Amino acid sequence: MNKNNNESQSIKDIPSILNTDLYNIRASERNWAQNFSEIEVHEMFFRIPPYKGNNFVIAVGMPYALRYLKSKLDESDSEWLLNQGFSKDFIDYLVKEGSNIFKDVNIWSVEEGTIMFPQEPIMRIEGPTVAVQLLETYFLSQVGYPTLIATKAIRSVWAAKQMGNNASLLEMGLRRSQTNSGHYGARAAYISGFSISSDSLAGKLFGIPVSGSSLMHADIQRRENEREAFKSFYEFVSYKNKVTFLIDTYNVIKGAQNAVEVAKEMRQNGHELFGVRIDSGNVKELIPEVKKIFSEASFPNVKIMLTGDMNEYKILDLAKNKVTPDFIGVGTELVTGGEKPALGMVYKLKGIKHGDEVISKIKISADKGKTTLPGSHQVFRVLDKKTGLLKHDVIGMYDEKIDGEPLLKQVVSNGNIIGEWETSDIDLTKTAKERAEAQIELLPDDVLNFEKENITVDVIISEKVKKHSEDLIKHHA
């Protein structure tokens, strides 16, 4: 088994039991005190797709949700709970049992990087009442955010492909992220097809290629002039053939001309200027002009990096206008989720298990979108035999025999993580990226094209699931 070299900074640090909403702990105390315990079936899914034009998400983060299975209370946590009015007997139970609270929990999940659609369970959790109630908030937080960012990222990846020049995407959102969420965001973007990140810690933890070979505005302003700044940067760095000059501090055209002069000196020393970065201005006009300047100066291979409030819509607009930078940095709009800052992921009770039989439960709402599908489910993925593309999914009962690949696979058995998820963060990330790439290849291009609304893959509800739903709705009428 691979281990992260720095356990103190590992993304797998064991969380406190307090890493949840208070009412989850209160509900657990109440059920524990009243000796109420059933084997419950909960499912985690989303109802509404987060972004206009795409009806899917890329599910990410599930292995890290499982950290909570090892959660514990330390002395200060226990004292805090006591001050909140929890009984000492319940606190002593949490301390004594520790992770043993979850010893009877079994979990099924789709694999990281899997394309999922509304109402489809991403995870199915079975276990005693107290245990599964404690899991809710942590699971939602660990899966909801990275799934949102992975889904946002694939839109920029698709838009960049429309340029036809294999432009690479750079994730650079850490400085605009909420606290430390940017590290998870960098990982999610990488899984969805971004090539590089500016995030040092994400590079170390997850094995993401990182880049910091460009100048910044302050480094140019510190020097007497732009050309001196370029020259001093080149003279200092060890990566002489990977230097990227930032050329928009004062004037992009003059910046490009100054970069050419320093590039000539570099060539005399046996080095070639790698690229220049543009962070502002009318880039649709500037990029062709800058390319022309370098081409006419016999530097046709200098790469153009574009940064500055980029998103999928701006990237697609460049593609339509045949403006083709070689690298595109996406930051704020990506790591914050842009127009959709949160994914409406939910964790709902779907059934009570008596032996091998599941007694279906339903949540009914006047808002049809909030009425849940009752029972314990499996998702079956069906591919078109002619094209090999995704044809449709079927949501069926967990014990139904339906043609198609079952997506939910057991990842926790009696509280223990099993299979490939008990491995290093780097290996998890590499595997998830490979799977996401394969999953994206299954989608028809029209489904990826966010300009074409209402183009989706059908999700079929099995007749058995429909009947359970109809029967329970009548029963509660």
C-alpha positions as CSV (number, residue, x, y, z in Angstrom):
1,M,0.0,0.0,0.0
2,N,1.3,3.4,-0.9
3,K,1.6,6.1,1.8
4,N,1.6,9.8,1.5
5,N,5.1,11.0,2.5
6,N,3.8,13.8,4.8
7,E,1.0,12.4,6.9
8,S,0.5,15.6,8.8
9,Q,-0.5,17.3,5.6
10,S,-2.3,14.4,4.0
11,I,-5.8,15.0,2.7
12,K,-6.6,11.8,4.6
13,D,-6.2,13.4,8.1
14,I,-8.8,11.9,10.5
15,P,-11.6,14.4,11.2
16,S,-13.3,15.1,14.5
17,I,-16.8,13.8,14.9
18,L,-17.7,17.5,15.3
19,N,-17.1,17.9,11.6
20,T,-20.8,17.8,11.0
21,D,-24.0,19.9,11.6
22,L,-25.0,20.0,15.3
23,Y,-28.5,18.6,14.7
24,N,-26.9,15.4,13.3
25,I,-25.2,14.8,16.6
26,R,-28.4,15.7,18.5
27,A,-30.5,13.3,16.4
28,S,-27.9,10.6,17.0
29,E,-28.0,11.2,20.8
30,R,-31.8,11.1,20.8
31,N,-31.9,7.8,18.9
32,W,-29.1,6.3,21.1
33,A,-30.8,7.4,24.3
34,Q,-34.2,5.9,23.2
35,N,-32.4,2.7,22.0
36,F,-33.8,3.2,18.5
37,S,-31.7,1.5,15.9
38,E,-32.7,0.2,12.5
39,I,-30.5,-0.8,9.6
40,E,-31.2,2.2,7.4
41,V,-30.6,2.8,3.7
42,H,-29.6,6.3,2.7
43,E,-28.6,7.5,-0.8
44,M,-26.7,10.6,-1.9
45,F,-27.7,12.3,-5.2
46,F,-28.4,15.6,-6.8
47,R,-31.7,16.8,-8.2
48,I,-30.9,19.7,-10.5
49,P,-27.8,19.9,-12.7
50,P,-25.6,22.8,-11.7
51,Y,-24.8,24.4,-15.1
52,K,-27.0,25.6,-17.9
53,G,-26.6,23.5,-21.0
54,N,-25.2,20.3,-19.3
55,N,-27.4,17.8,-17.6
56,F,-24.7,15.8,-15.8
57,V,-21.9,16.0,-13.2
58,I,-18.6,14.3,-12.8
59,A,-18.6,12.7,-9.4
60,V,-15.5,13.4,-7.4
61,G,-14.5,13.2,-3.7
62,M,-16.2,10.0,-2.5
63,P,-13.0,8.4,-1.2
64,Y,-12.3,11.4,1.0
65,A,-15.9,11.3,2.5
66,L,-14.9,7.9,3.9
67,R,-12.4,9.6,6.3
68,Y,-15.3,10.2,8.6
69,L,-15.5,6.4,9.3
70,K,-12.3,6.9,11.3
71,S,-13.5,10.0,13.1
72,K,-13.0,10.5,16.8
73,L,-13.5,12.9,19.8
74,D,-10.6,14.3,21.7
75,E,-10.8,15.8,25.2
76,S,-11.6,19.4,24.0
77,D,-14.3,18.1,21.6
78,S,-15.9,16.2,24.5
79,E,-15.8,19.2,26.8
80,W,-17.4,21.4,24.1
81,L,-20.3,18.9,23.6
82,L,-20.8,18.8,27.3
83,N,-21.1,22.6,27.3
84,Q,-23.7,22.3,24.5
85,G,-26.0,20.2,26.8
86,F,-25.2,16.7,25.6
87,S,-25.3,14.0,28.2
88,K,-22.1,12.7,29.7
89,D,-23.3,9.2,29.0
90,F,-23.6,9.9,25.3
91,I,-20.3,11.6,25.1
92,D,-18.6,8.7,26.9
93,Y,-20.2,6.4,24.4
94,L,-18.8,8.4,21.5
95,V,-15.3,8.5,23.1
96,K,-15.3,4.8,24.0
97,E,-16.6,3.5,20.7
98,G,-14.7,5.9,18.5
99,S,-14.7,4.6,14.9
100,N,-16.4,1.4,16.1
101,I,-19.6,3.3,15.8
102,F,-19.3,2.7,12.1
103,K,-18.4,-1.0,12.3
104,D,-21.8,-2.2,10.9
105,V,-21.8,0.4,8.0
106,N,-21.7,-0.8,4.4
107,I,-21.3,1.6,1.5
108,W,-21.6,1.3,-2.3
109,S,-20.4,4.1,-4.5
110,V,-19.7,5.0,-8.1
111,E,-16.1,5.3,-9.0
112,E,-14.4,8.8,-9.0
113,G,-14.6,10.4,-12.4
114,T,-18.0,8.8,-13.3
115,I,-20.5,10.8,-15.2
116,M,-23.8,11.0,-13.3
117,F,-27.3,12.4,-14.0
118,P,-30.1,13.8,-11.7
119,Q,-31.7,11.5,-9.2
120,E,-29.0,8.8,-9.7
121,P,-27.4,7.7,-6.4
122,I,-23.8,8.5,-6.3
123,M,-23.4,6.7,-3.0
124,R,-25.6,4.2,-1.1
125,I,-25.1,3.9,2.6
126,E,-26.4,1.2,4.8
127,G,-26.0,1.0,8.6
128,P,-27.4,1.6,12.1
129,T,-29.4,4.7,12.7
130,V,-26.8,6.5,14.9
131,A,-23.9,5.8,12.5
132,V,-25.6,6.8,9.2
133,Q,-27.0,10.0,10.7
134,L,-23.6,11.1,11.7
135,L,-22.2,10.6,8.2
136,E,-24.6,12.9,6.4
137,T,-23.0,16.4,6.5
138,Y,-19.4,15.3,6.1
139,F,-20.3,13.1,3.0
140,L,-22.2,16.0,1.4
141,S,-19.4,18.5,1.9
142,Q,-16.7,16.2,0.7
143,V,-18.5,15.2,-2.5
144,G,-20.6,18.2,-3.3
145,Y,-17.8,20.8,-3.8
146,P,-15.3,18.8,-5.8
147,T,-18.1,17.4,-8.0
148,L,-19.2,20.9,-8.7
149,I,-15.7,22.0,-9.7
150,A,-15.0,18.9,-11.8
151,T,-18.2,19.6,-13.7
152,K,-17.4,23.3,-14.1
153,A,-13.9,22.3,-15.4
154,I,-15.0,20.0,-18.1
155,R,-16.9,22.9,-19.7
156,S,-13.6,24.8,-20.2
157,V,-11.9,21.6,-21.4
158,W,-14.6,21.1,-24.0
159,A,-14.5,24.8,-25.1
160,A,-10.7,24.6,-25.4
161,K,-10.9,21.6,-27.7
162,Q,-13.0,23.6,-30.1
163,M,-9.8,25.7,-30.8
164,G,-8.3,22.6,-32.5
165,N,-4.8,23.4,-31.3
166,N,-4.6,21.2,-28.2
167,A,-4.5,24.2,-25.9
168,S,-3.5,23.3,-22.3
169,L,-5.6,24.5,-19.4
170,L,-3.9,25.8,-16.2
171,E,-5.9,25.8,-12.9
172,M,-4.9,28.9,-10.9
173,G,-7.7,29.6,-8.5
174,L,-6.1,29.0,-5.0
175,R,-5.8,32.7,-4.2
176,R,-9.5,33.2,-4.8
177,S,-10.8,30.1,-3.1
178,Q,-12.7,29.9,0.1
179,T,-10.1,29.0,2.7
180,N,-8.4,25.8,1.7
181,S,-11.0,24.5,-0.7
182,G,-8.7,25.5,-3.6
183,H,-6.6,22.3,-3.1
184,Y,-9.7,20.2,-3.6
185,G,-10.7,22.4,-6.6
186,A,-7.3,21.9,-8.2
187,R,-7.6,18.2,-7.9
188,A,-11.1,18.2,-9.3
189,A,-10.1,20.3,-12.3
190,Y,-7.1,18.0,-13.0
191,I,-9.4,15.0,-12.9
192,S,-11.7,16.7,-15.5
193,G,-8.9,17.4,-18.0
194,F,-6.9,20.4,-16.8
195,S,-3.2,19.8,-17.4
196,I,-1.4,21.9,-14.8
197,S,-2.0,23.8,-11.6
198,S,-0.4,26.7,-9.9
199,D,-1.2,25.2,-6.4
200,S,2.0,23.9,-4.8
201,L,0.3,21.8,-2.1
202,A,-2.1,20.3,-4.6
203,G,0.9,19.3,-6.7
204,K,2.6,17.6,-3.7
205,L,-0.5,15.8,-2.3
206,F,-2.1,14.7,-5.6
207,G,0.8,14.5,-8.1
208,I,-0.6,17.3,-10.3
209,P,2.0,18.9,-12.6
210,V,2.5,22.4,-11.4
211,S,3.8,25.5,-13.0
212,G,5.2,28.8,-11.7
213,S,7.5,29.8,-14.5
214,S,5.9,33.2,-15.3
215,L,6.9,36.6,-14.0
216,M,4.3,38.6,-12.0
217,H,3.4,42.3,-12.4
218,A,5.1,43.3,-9.1
219,D,8.4,41.8,-10.3
220,I,8.3,44.0,-13.4
221,Q,7.3,47.1,-11.5
222,R,10.2,46.6,-9.0
223,R,12.7,47.0,-11.9
224,E,13.7,50.2,-13.6
225,N,12.1,49.0,-16.9
226,E,10.4,46.0,-18.4
227,R,13.3,44.8,-20.4
228,E,15.6,44.7,-17.3
229,A,12.9,42.8,-15.5
230,F,12.7,40.2,-18.2
231,K,16.5,39.9,-18.4
232,S,17.1,39.6,-14.6
233,F,14.4,36.9,-14.5
234,Y,16.0,34.8,-17.2
235,E,19.4,35.2,-15.7
236,F,18.3,33.9,-12.3
237,V,16.1,30.9,-13.0
238,S,17.5,27.4,-13.6
239,Y,14.8,26.6,-16.2
240,K,16.3,28.7,-19.0
241,N,14.2,27.1,-21.8
242,K,10.9,27.3,-19.8
243,V,10.9,31.0,-19.1
244,T,7.5,32.9,-19.6
245,F,7.5,36.7,-19.7
246,L,4.4,38.6,-18.6
247,I,3.9,41.3,-21.2
248,D,0.8,43.3,-20.2
249,T,2.1,45.4,-17.2
250,Y,2.3,48.6,-19.3
251,N,1.6,47.9,-22.9
252,V,1.2,44.5,-24.5
253,I,2.7,45.4,-27.9
254,K,5.7,47.1,-26.3
255,G,6.0,44.2,-23.9
256,A,6.1,41.7,-26.8
257,Q,8.8,43.8,-28.5
258,N,10.9,43.9,-25.3
259,A,10.5,40.2,-24.9
260,V,11.8,39.7,-28.4
261,E,14.9,41.7,-27.6
262,V,15.6,39.6,-24.5
263,A,14.8,36.4,-26.5
264,K,17.6,37.4,-28.9
265,E,20.1,37.6,-26.1
266,M,18.8,34.2,-24.7
267,R,19.3,32.6,-28.1
268,Q,22.9,33.8,-28.2
269,N,23.4,31.9,-25.0
270,G,21.9,28.8,-26.5
271,H,18.4,29.2,-24.9
272,E,14.9,29.7,-26.4
273,L,12.1,31.8,-24.9
274,F,9.3,29.5,-24.0
275,G,6.3,31.8,-23.8
276,V,4.7,35.1,-22.9
277,R,1.6,35.7,-20.8
278,I,-1.2,38.2,-21.4
279,D,-3.4,39.0,-18.4
280,S,-5.6,41.8,-19.7
281,G,-6.7,43.8,-22.7
282,N,-8.6,43.0,-25.9
283,V,-7.1,39.6,-26.3
284,K,-9.0,38.8,-29.5
285,E,-6.9,41.5,-31.2
286,L,-3.8,41.3,-29.1
287,I,-3.0,37.6,-29.5
288,P,-2.8,37.6,-33.3
289,E,-0.6,40.8,-33.1
290,V,1.7,39.3,-30.6
291,K,2.0,36.1,-32.6
292,K,2.9,38.2,-35.6
293,I,5.6,40.1,-33.7
294,F,7.3,36.9,-32.6
295,S,6.9,35.2,-36.0
296,E,8.5,38.1,-37.9
297,A,11.3,38.2,-35.4
298,S,12.1,34.5,-36.1
299,F,10.5,33.2,-32.9
300,P,7.4,31.5,-34.3
301,N,7.4,28.8,-31.5
302,V,6.9,31.2,-28.6
303,K,3.8,30.0,-26.7
304,I,1.0,32.4,-25.8
305,M,-0.5,32.0,-22.3
306,L,-3.8,33.8,-21.6
307,T,-5.0,34.5,-18.1
308,G,-7.3,37.0,-16.4
309,D,-10.9,36.1,-15.4
310,M,-11.3,33.4,-18.0
311,N,-14.2,31.0,-18.1
312,E,-15.7,28.5,-20.5
313,Y,-17.8,31.1,-22.4
314,K,-14.8,33.3,-23.1
315,I,-12.7,30.3,-24.2
316,L,-15.5,29.3,-26.6
317,D,-15.7,32.8,-27.9
318,L,-12.0,32.8,-28.7
319,A,-12.5,29.4,-30.5
320,K,-15.3,30.9,-32.6
321,N,-13.1,33.8,-33.6
322,K,-10.2,31.5,-34.4
323,V,-8.0,33.0,-31.7
324,T,-5.8,30.2,-30.3
325,P,-3.6,30.8,-27.3
326,D,-1.4,27.8,-26.3
327,F,-2.2,27.9,-22.6
328,I,-5.2,29.2,-20.8
329,G,-5.3,29.9,-17.1
330,V,-8.7,29.7,-15.3
331,G,-8.9,30.8,-11.7
332,T,-11.8,32.5,-9.9
333,E,-14.6,31.3,-12.1
334,L,-13.4,27.8,-11.8
335,V,-12.5,27.3,-8.1
336,T,-15.6,29.2,-6.8
337,G,-18.0,27.4,-9.1
338,G,-18.7,30.6,-11.0
339,E,-22.4,31.3,-11.5
340,K,-23.2,28.2,-9.3
341,P,-21.3,28.3,-6.0
342,A,-22.8,25.1,-4.6
343,L,-24.2,21.8,-5.9
344,G,-27.6,20.8,-4.4
345,M,-26.4,17.4,-3.3
346,V,-28.8,15.6,-0.8
347,Y,-28.6,12.6,1.5
348,K,-32.0,11.0,1.9
349,L,-33.4,8.0,3.8
350,K,-34.7,5.5,1.2
351,G,-35.5,2.4,3.2
352,I,-35.2,0.3,6.3
353,K,-33.5,-3.1,6.0
354,H,-35.0,-6.1,7.7
355,G,-32.7,-9.0,7.0
356,D,-32.4,-9.2,3.2
357,E,-35.6,-7.2,2.7
358,V,-35.7,-3.5,2.3
359,I,-38.8,-1.7,3.4
360,S,-39.0,1.4,1.0
361,K,-39.4,4.9,2.5
362,I,-40.4,8.0,0.5
363,K,-40.2,11.8,1.0
364,I,-43.2,13.4,-0.7
365,S,-43.4,17.0,-1.8
366,A,-45.7,19.3,-3.7
367,D,-42.5,20.1,-5.6
368,K,-42.3,17.0,-7.7
369,G,-38.5,17.4,-8.0
370,K,-38.2,16.9,-4.2
371,T,-40.2,13.7,-4.1
372,T,-37.7,10.9,-3.6
373,L,-37.5,7.5,-5.3
374,P,-38.1,5.0,-2.6
375,G,-36.0,1.9,-1.9
376,S,-32.4,0.8,-2.3
377,H,-31.2,1.4,-5.8
378,Q,-28.6,0.5,-8.4
379,V,-27.7,2.5,-11.5
380,F,-27.2,0.5,-14.7
381,R,-25.3,2.1,-17.6
382,V,-26.2,1.0,-21.2
383,L,-24.0,1.8,-24.2
384,D,-25.1,1.9,-27.8
385,K,-23.8,-1.2,-29.4
386,K,-23.1,0.5,-32.7
387,T,-21.4,3.7,-31.6
388,G,-20.1,2.7,-28.2
389,L,-21.4,5.9,-26.8
390,L,-23.6,6.2,-23.7
391,K,-27.2,5.3,-24.7
392,H,-29.1,5.6,-21.4
393,D,-29.0,4.8,-17.7
394,V,-31.6,2.8,-15.7
395,I,-32.3,3.4,-12.0
396,G,-33.5,0.1,-10.7
397,M,-33.8,-1.6,-7.4
398,Y,-30.5,-2.9,-6.0
399,D,-31.5,-6.5,-6.6
400,E,-33.0,-6.1,-10.1
401,K,-31.5,-7.9,-13.0
402,I,-31.2,-5.2,-15.7
403,D,-28.9,-5.2,-18.8
404,G,-26.1,-2.7,-18.4
405,E,-23.1,-2.1,-16.2
406,P,-24.0,-1.6,-12.5
407,L,-22.2,1.6,-11.4
408,L,-22.5,1.3,-7.6
409,K,-19.8,-0.9,-6.2
410,Q,-19.1,-1.8,-2.6
411,V,-16.3,0.3,-1.1
412,V,-17.0,-0.2,2.6
413,S,-17.6,-3.5,4.3
414,N,-18.5,-3.6,8.0
415,G,-16.9,-0.2,8.5
416,N,-13.7,-1.0,6.6
417,I,-12.6,0.6,3.3
418,I,-12.1,-2.1,0.7
419,G,-10.7,-2.1,-2.9
420,E,-8.7,0.6,-4.7
421,W,-9.7,3.4,-2.4
422,E,-7.4,2.4,0.4
423,T,-4.4,3.8,-1.4
424,S,-2.4,7.0,-1.8
425,D,-3.9,10.4,-2.8
426,I,-1.6,10.5,-5.8
427,D,-2.8,7.0,-7.0
428,L,-6.4,7.9,-6.3
429,T,-6.1,11.1,-8.4
430,K,-4.3,9.4,-11.3
431,T,-7.0,6.7,-11.5
432,A,-9.9,9.2,-11.2
433,K,-8.4,11.3,-14.0
434,E,-8.0,8.2,-16.3
435,R,-11.6,7.2,-15.6
436,A,-13.0,10.7,-16.2
437,E,-11.2,10.8,-19.6
438,A,-12.8,7.5,-20.5
439,Q,-16.2,8.6,-19.3
440,I,-16.1,11.8,-21.3
441,E,-15.4,9.8,-24.4
442,L,-18.7,8.0,-23.9
443,L,-20.8,11.2,-24.1
444,P,-22.1,12.5,-27.5
445,D,-20.6,15.8,-28.3
446,D,-24.0,17.5,-28.3
447,V,-24.3,16.5,-24.6
448,L,-21.0,18.3,-23.8
449,N,-21.9,21.4,-25.8
450,F,-23.3,23.7,-23.2
451,E,-24.7,26.0,-25.9
452,K,-27.2,23.4,-26.9
453,E,-29.9,23.3,-24.2
454,N,-32.0,20.2,-23.3
455,I,-29.6,17.8,-25.0
456,T,-29.1,15.0,-22.5
457,V,-28.8,11.2,-21.9
458,D,-32.0,9.6,-20.9
459,V,-32.3,8.2,-17.3
460,I,-35.0,5.5,-17.2
461,I,-36.8,4.6,-14.0
462,S,-37.5,0.9,-13.8
463,E,-41.1,-0.3,-13.5
464,K,-40.3,-1.8,-10.1
465,V,-39.1,1.5,-8.8
466,K,-42.1,3.3,-10.3
467,K,-44.5,0.9,-8.6
468,H,-42.8,1.3,-5.2
469,S,-43.2,5.1,-5.6
470,E,-46.8,5.0,-6.7
471,D,-47.8,2.6,-3.9
472,L,-46.1,4.7,-1.2
473,I,-47.6,8.0,-2.6
474,K,-51.1,6.4,-2.4
475,H,-50.4,5.0,1.1
476,H,-49.5,8.5,2.4
477,A,-52.3,10.3,0.6
